[in-house]
Amino acid sequence: MWLPGFFEGRNGDRSRRDSKETMAIKADASLDCYGLLCPMPVIQTARKMKGLKVGEVLEVVSTDAGIKADMPAWCKMTGQEFLGFEEAGDLIRVYVRKLKD
């Protein structure tokens, strides 16, 4: 699990969370992309984000490991906020906050 800027140590170093810890992110909506391969999770995310209000958080559940790189890139490109991801078995949960329409 990686949370950009979420865990900054005393010296400003970033570290990964212990795998036994869970993220404390409350999602306002969820999107099931189980079994979908690139680019479909990102395409489905873009569609789902249109229905969210600014400030709301979307949880995307995927089995495609590529989402860990694709979603931060999509967020940067579209101006949304990538909050991080967590993995449990073959499931990857990605969290995105809508910053603009």
C-alpha angles and dihedrals in degrees: 000000000000128000114185110228091348096107110038112165125218090272093046093257118145120227137180119253121249108268091236092062121085130214117258095217119132111210120211092201138012132215122201111214095159110158096006117128131210127325096018099075090055093044091050090047092053090052094047093048090060089068095050128089122239108276096028121124125228122204113207116197112202143160094204109103089203089074089077089069100025098056097052089048092049091048092051091048095048101036097248123133120253106210099183142263141257131203130213115173108309093341122098118191114200123190124209128177118209109233100169142008 
